Amino acid sequence: MAIDPFNRLSVNQEVLTVTQLNRCARSMLEEVFAGVWVVGEISNLAKPASGHIYFTLKDQDAQIRCALFRQHALRVREALRDGVAIKAYGKVSIFEGRGDYQLIVERLEPAGDGSLKLAFELLQKKLEQEGLFAADIKKTLPQHPKRIGIVTSPTGAVIRDIVSVFKRRAPQVELILVPTAVQGKEATAQIIKALQLADKQQFDAIILARGGGSLEDLWCFNEEVVARAIAACVTPIVSGVGHETDVTIADFVADVRAPTPSAAAELLAPHHQDWLATLNQLQQRLERTIRERLTRYQLTVDGFTKRLRHPRDQLQQQTQRIDDLEMRLIRSFKQQLLTYRQHITQLDSRLLAQHPKKQLQISQQQIIVLRQQLKRLIQDKLKQVQLQLASQVQALQIVSPLATLERGYSIVLTEKGQVVQESSKTTVGQKLTVKLYKGELKVNILDNQQYPVNLSLLED
């Protein structure tokens, strides 16, 4: 009897770290949901360089993150795209690094379509990328063929319809049947052998034909080896496989695709009255090709058989974490690059503001202002000095000896020019010079009385 893992939880359990909590939750989810099918639509598809694929699976009301690791993603990588409805099989887990609830996908299937359609689309993409469908390698059909090889079943209505068309439209054309099985396990090898044989017969063209049927019935015409055998032929090949709605890989590789075996015969046996109809058919073919291309992009993928659960889940977690860090690093690098660019723009603006020409203009204006200030300062200083000089001259005039002489005083000098201040320092008969306010006198000393003489300052 299975034990409910949620019964193992205990309210008395010790406190967990975030890592321990995520690891426990992951183990429980993987045990309960070890293998579930989930249907939804792909969105937010990411394909990093590691080879893993990450996407969101959503419906109208909810979504879940999904991780498809490289070993499961190799064959469906190119077929996945946003908006595709799929069925995904895998286990529910948690990406411990971020605590994200996610589905580890192991198998994918298109929602409502089978595995044959997925294999069809994958092979179609592969051969298209190799250039096997390119228009520039298509060979031109002969306008007037003489010998035509028909690769089809020798029994059934197809060969009769082709022969009937040629008898009616171009009875002169020689038809040669190269028989092959067109359904079943042996059909693929026989078709390849028949094509190789027909290509050596120097036919003007080859018709590869089969009647309508289910996708499984026509599958031998969707085999890669058959497609490559058609591409290897040097003889132009017209593919007339199935009904108008049937599309095979052989149709894309062949030089011309006809909607039916009878239409293939008509392409190589055109009647002059049917040229207008042929043009109409070509128009329809173009429209059909466009629809087929659009339909091809709408085809969904089929899944692979379920594989054993990978034992290295921890490695997958680490790989997913590396992918997450890679994407975060890219975002961080872009943000830093934007910051550096803004910084450079700011430095450029500052550099422009510090341009020498602008600084020179500012300095010239400052010189003009300083020159005017200096001129005013010099004028003010000169006026101040002139005023000071006038004041000093006036003060000097007050104490000047000339001013004293002007009031009636005189200065007595010896012959050597020394001022006589005391009579005791003179001798009788000595010659002296008396300095007056105006002029001077030459005198001789008659008497040098050494007692003081008092003069009244009030005398007139």
Residue, then its C-alpha position, 0 to 999 in steps of 0.5 A: m500500500a502506497i504511503d502518502p508522502f504528505n503524512r510524513l510532514s511534522v509540525n514539530q520538525e526542526v527549522l529548515t533552511v530555504t535550500q532544505l525546504n526546496r530540496c524536500a519539496r522537490s523530492m515530494l513532488e517528484e515522488v507524487f508526480a513521477g510521470v504525468w501528461v500535461v497538455g497546453e500551449i508553448s510560450n516564452l520559448a528559450k533555446p540557450a547555447s547549452g542545448h537545453i530548451y526552456f518554455t512555459l506551458k499554458d492554458q486559458d487559466a494557468q501556466i507552468r514552467c518547463a525544462l526539456f534537457r538536451q538529451h531529450a531535445l535534440r530531435v525536436r529542437e527545430a520543430l518547437r515554437d511559441g503558440v504550438a499546442i503539445k502534450a508533454y510527459g515528465k515529472v513535476s519538480i522544483f528548480e532549487g536555485r530559484g524555488d521555481y515549480q516546473l515540469i521536467v519534460e521527457r517526451l513531447e507529442p503534438a496535441g491531436d496529431g500522430s508521430l508520423k506528422l512530427a517525423f514528416e515535419l522534422l525530415q522536411k526541415k532537415l532536407e530544406q536546410e540542406g537545399l534539396f527543395a531549392a528552386d534553383i536546382k530543379k530541372t526543367l521538364p522537356q517540352h516534347p519528350k520522346r521516352i518517359g519512364i514510369v516508376t509505379s506499381p504494374t497493377g492498379a489504376v495508376i498505370r492505366d490512367i497514365v497510359s490513357v492520358f498519353k494515348r489521348r494527348a501524345p500517343q507518339v511518346e514511348l512509355i516504359l514501365v519500371p515496376t516497383a511496390v508502392q506500399g509496404k515494408e519492401a516498397t522503400a528499397q524497391i522504389i530506390k532501385a527502380l529510380q536508379l535503374a530508370d535514371k540510367q535509361q536516358f529517359d527524357a523524364i521520369i514519372l514517380a506515381r501512386g494512387g491516394g491513401s492514408l499517411e501510413d500508406l504513402w509513408c514510403f514516399n516520405e522516407e529520407v532514403v527515397a528523397r535522396a534517391i530522387a535528388a540524386c537522379v539527373t533525369p527530370i522527375v515528376s511526382g504524382v503521388g496520391h490525391e490533390t490533398d496528399v503531400t509527401i517529401a517526394d513531392f518537395v524533392a522532385d523537380v515538379r509536383a503533380p496533384t495526381p498521377s494523371a496530372a503528372a502524365e498531362l504535364l509531360a503530354p501537354h495539348h495545345q488546347d490545354w495551355l490555358a488550363t495548365l496556366n490555371q493549374l500552375q496558379q492553383r499549384l502556387e496557391r496550394t504550395i503557399r498553403e502547404r508551406l503555411t500548413r507545414y509551419q503549423l504542424t506539431v511535433d510528435g514525441f519519442t518513446k518514454r525513456l528511463r528516468h535520468p539518474r543525474d537530476q542534480l546535474q540537470q539542476q546545476t545545468q539549468r542554474i548555469d543557463d539561468l546565470e548565463m541569461r542573467l549575465i547577458r542582461s547585466f552586461k547589457q545594463q552595464l553597457l548602457t550605463y557606460r554609454q550614459h557615463i561617456t555622454q556625460l563626460d563628453s558634455r563636461l568636456l565640451a563645457q571645458h573647451p579651451k575656446k570657451q575658457l579663453q572667452i571667459s578669461q578675455q572677459q575677465i581681463i577686460v573687467l580687471r583692466q577697468q577695475l585696475k584703471r579705476l584703482i590707479q586713478d583713485k590711488l593717484k588722487q589719494v596720493q595727490l591729496q596726501l602730498a598736498s597735505q604734507v607740503q602744507a605741513l612742511q611749509i608750516v615748519s619750513p625755515l623759509a617760513t621762519l625767515e619770512r617772519g623776520y628771522s635770519i640764520v647765521l652761517t660760518e664760512k664753512g656753512q655751519v649754523v652759528q647757535e652760540s656766540s661763544k663759538t665765534t671770534v672777533g673779526q670772524k667773517l659770517t654769512v647772515k641768511l635772510y628771507k630774501g638775500e644774505l649779508k656778509v658781516n664781521i664780528l666786532d664783539n661776541q658778547q656771551y651774555p644773553v640779550n633779552l629782546s621784547l617780543l612785543e616791540d614793534 
